[in-house]
Amino acid sequence: MSEIVIIGGGFGGLSFLKAARKSSNNFTIIDKTNHHLFQPLLYQVATAVLSPADITVPIRNLFKNDKNVNVVLDEVIDINQQTNSLLLKSRNEINYDTLLISVGSSYSYFGNDNWSSHSHGLKNLNDALDIRDNILKAFEKAESEKNLELKLSYLNFVIVGGGPTGVELAGSIAELAYKNIKNEYRNFNTSDINVYLVEGGPDILPDYSRDLSDKASKYLQKLGVTLRLNEKVMDIEDKKVTTEKEIYLTNNIIWAAGNKANPLIDKLKTEVDNLGRVIVNDDFSIIENNSIYVIGDASNYKNFDGKPLPGIAPVAIQQGKYLAKKITSNKSSESVKKFKYKDKGMMATIGGFKAIGVIGKLKISGLLAWLFWSLIHLVYLIGYKSKLIVLIEWIFAYFLNKRGTRLIYRENIKNNSND
């Protein structure tokens, strides 16, 4: 009987554990939160479409009937490969025979880490709730502000980064600003609101073809988003973004540009790429130790075309299932075929019932793509209750123009503590 430890309760770690738990091994899963987060819909919590409970599920609940699974609420701060042990933030230690690391990624500020104190990222529930509170408080402060310059700074929203997260946030904030709150405020007009999406490159959603990227741009502009392409950010200060071309005075800065691997990866002392991801073997083990595996966003696994697989949920899910078969199968590890990612396509939603996507060789956009996107996300959500609640919330938000989670109840969030 082997002791298998999983670090991270995200898509990769959970897909591995759900596939491997029926084996005779003992499993321990460690996460610094007590829940699995459906991160693809996190932006909807940040923009008051969904509540946190709609896209989370307690990890313990998923494995309550599996006596060989132990759930630990803690954070791993060191890995000792000589003793096969992990040091936790609580100072407790956990031993392992096999270690699976699926810790995701964090934002990269390209050497300007001080920018993080003046902007919001979007990686977890606290980030989403901070952004939501900041957006809603900005409208309230603009309503009561007499100074015109300050009023406009509350009504300026600057999202840095034209990837999927930046695009989704920009579109959803625009819908909230220009549609959902229309006629609710007396001392400013929705036409006073500006939603800027700043991208250093020539296109948003650069992983898609040029024609789909152009369609996404048109959809965003129709929603009211101002695109600023080929505009590199030079500095971010308190309530100010400076680019090569302009200075934006704003109380609402959201960073959605650049990722790097979780800092825990440094503890492995193994070869990494320029994003800090582990360069793994064909079976996802690290070069120095075949009992340690890394999957998901923290892993650089070369696809058949020689390019690293993208850091998206379907990749992590398939990697987790593959490793479960490899590690717990009665077959010799050599007889298990090499991992091959089955690309089922990719999609990005823009807002206003519009999305773009690629399924095989088929490109889709507009309402059809949005319907596909909605269906796929409902299918991937864990739990029947979550699917039903999210569907109801979408009906209210998108069809009846009512966002049900526009609540301000948290104090002292970043960027507002001194206001």
N, C-alpha and C positions, 0 to 999 in steps of 0.2 A: 504494500500500500504506500503510495507516494504522496508527499505533501506538496500540493500545487498552489502557488500564491499568485493572485492577479492584482496588479496595481491599476486602479481606474475602473469606474463603473459606467463608462461610456459605451458606445456601440460595439467596439471591438471586444472589450472585456466581458460585456454581458452576452454577446453572441457566442463567445468561447464557452463561458460557464453554462449557458443554457443547453449547449450541445454536448458538453462533457460531464455534466453533473450525475448522469446515470451510471458512470463508471465506478470502480471500486476505490477510487482515490479520495483523499480528503482535500477540500478546497477552502481557501481563505481569500476573500475579496476585500481590498482596502480602498476606501475612498474618503476624501475629506468632507463630502456631503453625504447625507443619508438617502439620496435619491438619484435615480437615473433621469437625466435631462434630455428631452427631445430638442436638441439644439437647432435644427433647421427652422423651427417655429419660434425661436427665442426673440427674434425681432418683433413678433406680434405681441409679446408681453411688453416689450419696450415701447410700443406705440398704442397700447391700451385696447388691443383687439381681444387678447386672451389673458387669463389670469395664470399665475405660476402653477397652480394645481392642475391646470388643463394639459400641461406638457411635461409633467413629472410623475414618477411613480416611486414609492419607497422600495429600495433595493431588498430590504428584508422581506417585504411582502411577496416578491417574486420567487423567493427561495424558502418560504416558510415550511414547505413540506419536504425539503431536502436536508436530512439530518447530517449529511457529510459536507455541508456548506456553512462556513462561518463568515459572518459579515462584521467588519471592523471599521468603525468610524474614526479615522485618524489620517495622518499625513506621513508619508515616507520621506525622511530627510537624508538618509544615507543607505548605501548598498555595499555590503562587505562580501565580496566574491570568494574570499579565502575561507570564511566560516559559513557561507551560504545563509546569511542573516540580513534582516532589514532593521534599521533603527527608525523608530517612529517619533513624531513630534512629542508624544506623551512620554518619551524616553523608554517605552517598552520595546522589546525586540521580538521579531517573528522569524522563525527558521523556515527554509524552503528546500525542496529537492529540485523543483522546477519553478521558474519565475517567468511570468508573462507581464510585460509592461505595455500598457495602453493608456497613456496619460495625456494625449491630445497636445495642443499647442497653446502658445500665448502670443500676444501681439508684439511685433517688432517695430520700434520707433527709429530704426536705422541709425542707431548711435545717439539718439536724442531722447534718452529716457526721461528727462525732465518734462517732456511734452505730456507724459501720462498724467501728471498732476493737474493739468489744465484742460484735459479732454476726457471723454468717456469711451472705453472700449466695450465690446459686447461678447463676453465669453461665458458668463454664468448668470444665475438669477439675480444676484445683487446688482450686477452691471445693468441688467434690463430694467430693474425697478428704479435704479438711479436715473437712467435715461428717461423713463416714463415720468417720474416725479419732476425732473428738470424741465421737460417739455410742458407739462401741465402748469407748473409754477410760473414758467415764462409767460404764458398767456395771462395768468392772473396778475402778474407784476406789470405787464404791459397795460392792462386795463386800468391800473391805478397810478401809473407813472405820468408825471407832468412834464418832465424833461424829454423833449422829442428825441434827442440822440440816444438816451438810455432806453426809451420806449422801443425804438427801432432795433437796438441791440438785443432786446428780449425777443423780437420777432424775426431775427435772422437765425437760420439754422444752417450750420456748415458741417457737411459729412465729407470726410477725407477718405478717398479710396473708392474706385469704381468697380470693385469686384461684386460678387453676389450679395454680401452683407450690406455694403454701401448702397447698392441699387435698391435692395428690398427696404432698407430703412428710409431712404430718400422718398421712394414711392409711397410708403405707408404714412410718413410724416406729412407729405403733401395732401394725401386724402383726408387725414385728420384736420389739417389746417384749413384747407379750401372747401371741404365738404361737410365734415362732421360737426365742426363748431360754428358754421356759418349762422349768423344772426343771433348768436348767444352772447356776444360782447357788445358793449355800448360805446366804448371810447377808442376802439380801433376797428378797422375794416380788415377782412381777410386779405384784401388786395395789398395791405401793408406788409404781409408776411412774405419772406423770401426763404426758399429752400435751395441751398447751393450744394451741388455734388462736385467736389474738386478731385480731379484725376490727373496724375502726372503724365500719363501716356495719351496716345491719340484716340483711344476707344475705351468705352466702358465694357465690362464683361469680355476681356481679351481672350478668354479660353474658348469663346464661341466664334463662329465665322463672322466675317465683316458684315454680311447682309443681316444676320440676326442681331448683331451688336447695333447696327443702325436702326433696326426696328425698335429695339429696346430704348434707344435714345429718343426716338420719336414718341414712344408711349410715355416716357418720363416727362418730356417737355409738354405733352398734352395735359398731364396731370398738374403742371405748374412748376416742375423742378427746373432750376437753371443749371445747365451743365457747364462746367469749366474744365475743358480738356487741355492737355499739354500745359498744365499749370502746376508746377512743382511747389510744394510747401517748403518754405525756408525757415519759418519759426512759428511756434505756438506759445503764446504767453497768456496771462490771465485775461480772458474775455477778448482775445485778439488772435487772428490767424493771418500770418504774412506769407504771401506767395510771391513768385517771380513777377506777377502782374498786378497784384492788388492787395489791399489790407482790408480784412473783414472784421468789423466790430460785432461781436456776438457773445451771447451768454450760453450758447448751445453748440458745443464742439464735440463731434463724434468721430473717433478714429477707427477706420475700417480698412487700413492699408498695411499690408505686410504681416507675415506670421513667422514665428520661430518656435523651435521645439521647447517642450517643458524643461526647465532648468535641472530637473532630476536626472535627465539624460547625461549630464556632465559627470555624474557619479559613476557611470559605467566605465569611463576612461577608455572608450573605444572610438573607432573612426566615425566621423560625422561629416555631413555636407555643409555647405555654406549657410544653411538654415538651421543647423544644429540637429538635424535628423540622423538617426543611426543608419549607417550603410550596412544592411543586413545580408546574411547568406540567403540562398534560395529557399531555405525553410524558415526564414525570419529569425534565426538565431544570430547572436552577435559573433564576430569573428573569433574572439578570444575564449568564448564559453558557450558550449552547445546546450547548456541547461537554462540559458536566459534568452528569451524571445522578446522582440519589440514589433508591435503592429500599429496600424492607424497613422495619425498625423505625425507621430514621433519616429516613423520608420521611412527610410528611403529604400523602396523595393522597386527594382527596375522591371518594367513591363517588357513584353516581347519586342517592342519597338525601341527598347533601350532608354525610355524615358521613365522617371519615377511616377508611380501611381499617385493620383491626386488625393488630397486629404479630405475625402468626403465620406459620408456614412456608409454607402454601399460597399466601398472598398474595405473599411474596417470590419463590417459585418461578415463579408466573405472571408477575410483573413482569419477572423476569430473561428469561424466554422471549420476552416481548413486545418487550423492548428489543433482544434479539439479532436478531429479525426486522426491527425498524425500522432499526437501525444498519448491519446487514450485507446487507440486501436490496438487490437491484438496482433495486427500485422507488423512486420519489421518496418522501421521508419524509412528504410531504403525502398520498400515496395510501394510506399504512398507516392502517387504521382506529384510532380512539381506543381506548385500553385499556379493557376491561370485565372486571371480576373475576367469575369464575364461582364462585359460592359453593357449595361441595360440603358445607357443614355444618361443625359443630364438635363436639368431644367432650372430655370430661374424665373421667379415671379417679379413683376414690376409694379403691380397695383392696377386699379381700375379694370378688374377682370381681364388683365393682360399678362401674358408670360411668354417666354421663348423656351425652346427645347430641341434636343436632338435625340431621336430614338432610332438606333441603328444608323441607317443612311438617310432617314427621314427627318427633315427639319419642319418644326411646327411653331406657330406663333399665334398671338391674339387670344381670343376666348377659348378656342379648342385647347391650346397649350395650358391655359389657366385651369381648365377643367381636369386635364390630365394631371397637372401639378397638384391640385386639391385632392384628387382621388389617391394618388401615390402617397401623399403625406398622411392621409387618413389611414391607409393600409399599414403604414410603418409605425403608426402610433401604438404604444403598448397599452392594452386594456380596452375593453368594450366601452366602459364608462367614459374614458378620455375621448374616444372617437365620437361618441354621441354628443358630448358637451361641446367639443370643438366645432362640430357641424352646426349646432344650434347657435353658437357664438358667431360663426361666419354668416349665418343667415341674418342675424341682427345687425352685424357690422357692415356687411357688403350689400345686402338687399334692402334692409330697412334703415340704413344710415344711422345706426345706434351702436356705439362702442360702450359695452357694459362695465368696463373696468377703469373708467376715468376717475380714479380715486387718488387723493393726495392724503397720505397718512404717515409718511416717513419724514423725519426731520434730519437736519445736519448732513445732507448729502453733499458730495464733492461739488465745488464750484458755487454752492449756494450758502455755505455756512456763515459767510460774512455779509450776506445781503440783508 
